[in-house]
Amino acid sequence: MTLPATYRDEAIVRMADGTVKQTNLLSGTEVWTVPGRGDRPIPSALPEPRAINPHQNGAFCPFCEKRYLETPPEKERLVRVGDSQWKYLSDLGADQLFDTVADFRRIPNLFEIVSYNYWHLNHGHVPTEAQHRRMAEYLASGAGYDHVMRLVHDRMLASGMTEDECDALSDSDKLQQANGFFSGGHDLVIPRRHYTYGATQTDQLAGSGTLTPDEHEQYIRLTVKAMDNLYHLDPAVRYVVAFQNWLKPAGASFDHLHKQLVAIDQLSVQSQSELERLRKNPAIYQEILRVATTRKLVIAQNDHAIALAGFGHRYPTVAVWPTGAPYNPWEASPEQLRGISDMLHAVHAATGVKIPTNEEWYYRPPSVSIPMRWRILLKWRVSTMAGFEGGSRIYLNTIDPWRVHNRVTSTLAELRDAGAISPLRVGAECSVDPSLLGG
């Protein structure tokens, strides 16, 4: 089954004046790119650089390695052993946090999007026996008790309570507010570095693309592990939202790289919309690849993934699609996950650290049997929505898919030649047909 030819043709249409109209085949979103706006240089979202104070090394923000006690008790860390080995350490006590330096950490979010109280009051969620034991062991040490109480106090103040109101609460009442640190549904995965190795200026931030391919693989693996873990938080979990906000214009609180995973009790709106379209047309993913191929929007390819210039998105977008039969992130083989990581790392490196981005993961909810496909979208937050979009529900994207394709492919070729990314095929070197996104 395929989409009608007229619908396929209307996925991307260039008008006589040069306006490009696009329709997202999975959401129905309509996007226009008008002439003359896409050739402008993309400005840096970073402030004017200044010299880094070397005395602040390891302590630039609360996500840095010398400030572990400013974030909730960590669930897990990944430590490099030698040049190529990695070791997982879990459930460390507060007095053990500085015994090693974490290359990657998984921690609860201090300010959850969906709180522990949401799960507790709406679904009767309570910590498991193992989580109760972990909390008791953490609080048993003076360092752990002080750490948790200080974080609870800070969070109460941030919520609008006064010092007097906080002081009026008993320690027992305050500890009730700490359950989310041990049985919550919003995790962060945080790499070690704030700036790149040897950085001297504040614009030399450590982003996804500045990690080595091996480091990025571990970053993705820990993210997938955390996602799988959150599906076991509570029977009411229907979906785990995975995303990364890079720089403040894209919603980041700190200019320190991190991914977020949030358990929710319903399917995402996008999942429901996609399911409706997929039921009507099981070949819709192949049609997306057919459009990308015929419009020459294929950016890169390796043995396990392809990157396309996305169409029908509100922001300039690069889409990374795992190839072959559909599977979910936690079902990927080590080789598949490395291939996807390498492709995502490459498009991040080509994008650079000065462009604010949202990285969004889409995949099949476990309760759904229809074979939805995993994909990761990297969106460049380089425009601001305004009244035209609100009134028309037609979105203006300042850079059309062909310009995204050209910008990224030219940079990827340079990065590949310099050995900064893993080997891949770029642009015209790719050999792509719709069966790569088949069932």
C-alpha positions, 0 to 999 in steps of 0.5 A, a space after each residue: 500500500 502506498 500514498 496517492 501520487 498527488 500526496 507524495 508530490 505535495 510532500 515538498 513543492 517549490 512554487 514559481 516564486 521559490 517558496 518551498 511548501 512542505 507537509 510532514 507525512 507523519 503529523 500533517 504539519 505544514 511548513 513554508 520556507 520563503 525565498 531570501 531567508 535561508 541564505 543568511 549565516 546562522 548566528 551563534 547563540 552563545 554570548 561573546 566569548 571570554 577567557 575561562 577562569 582555570 580556577 573554576 575547572 570542574 566547577 562551572 555549573 551544578 552538573 560539573 564533577 566538583 559539584 556532585 552534591 548539588 544534584 540528587 543522589 545518582 543512580 549510576 555512573 560510567 567510569 573509563 578504565 584504561 583507554 577502551 574499557 568502561 565500568 558501571 558503578 551504581 548506588 554510590 553513597 554520598 561519601 563515595 561520590 568523589 572517589 572516582 570521576 564519572 565520565 557519564 552520570 544518571 541522576 534524578 532531575 531535581 525539578 521533575 516535569 512529572 513529579 513523584 507526587 504525580 505518580 503517587 497521588 494519581 496511581 498509588 505509586 510507592 517506592 519498591 523494597 529495593 528503592 526503600 533500602 537504597 534510600 535508607 542506606 543513603 540517609 544512614 550516613 551523615 554526608 548522605 542525610 545532609 545532602 538530601 536535606 539540603 536539596 529538599 530545602 533548596 527545592 522548597 525555596 525554589 517552589 516559593 516557600 519561605 525560610 520560615 515555612 521550611 523551618 516549620 516542617 519536621 525532618 520527617 515531613 521534609 524527607 517525604 519530599 525526597 522520595 522522588 530522588 529514589 523512585 521518581 520518573 525523570 532522569 538526566 544523563 550527564 557527560 563529564 565535561 563542560 568545556 572541551 579538553 584544553 578549552 581557553 574560551 567560554 564558547 568552546 563548550 563540550 557538545 555531543 559532536 565534541 565527544 569522541 565516537 566511542 564516548 558518544 556510544 557510551 552516552 547513547 548506551 546509558 540513555 537507552 539503559 535509563 529509558 528501559 529502566 524507567 519503563 519498570 518504574 510503575 505499571 502505569 508508565 505508557 511512554 518514556 519521552 527522551 530528548 536533549 536541549 542544547 543551549 538556553 534558546 532550546 530550553 536548556 537550564 545549563 550550557 552543560 550537555 545532558 539528555 532527559 528521560 521522562 516517564 508519562 502515563 499516556 502515549 505521546 500526542 505524536 505517537 497517537 497521530 503517527 499510529 492513525 496514519 500508519 494504520 491507514 498506510 503501513 508503507 508510510 516510512 518507505 514513502 518518507 524515504 522515497 520522497 527524500 531520495 527523489 528530492 536528493 535529501 539523503 545526507 549520509 549512510 552507514 551500515 545501520 542508519 541513514 541521515 536525511 534532511 527532514 521536511 515538514 518540520 517547524 525548524 530545520 531538521 536532520 533525521 537519523 533513521 535506523 535501517 532494516 526491520 523496525 526495533 526499539 532502542 533497548 532492542 538494538 544489537 551492540 552493532 546497531 546501536 553503535 551505527 546509530 550513535 555514529 550517525 547521530 554523533 556525526 550530524 551533531 558534529 556537523 551542526 556545531 556547538 553554537 547552534 541551539 538544538 533539540 534532539 527528540 527520540 521517537 519510537 514504538 510504545 511497548 504497549 503498541 503492536 504496530 511496527 512504528 519505527 525509531 528515529 531521532 530528530 535533530 532540530 536547529 532552533 534558529 527561528 522564533 514562532 510568531 503570530 502568523 504561525 499561531 493564526 494559520 497553523 502554517 509554520 515558517 522554517 527559515 532554511 529549506 531541506 535542500 539548504 540543510 542537506 548542503 550545509 551538513 553534507 559539506 561539513 560531514 565530508 570535512 569531518 570525515 577527512 579529518 578523522 573526527 567522526 566514524 566512517 560513513 558515506 556522504 551525499 551522492 556516495 549513498 546507495 538508498 532505496 525505500 526498502 531500507 525502512 521496510 518491515 
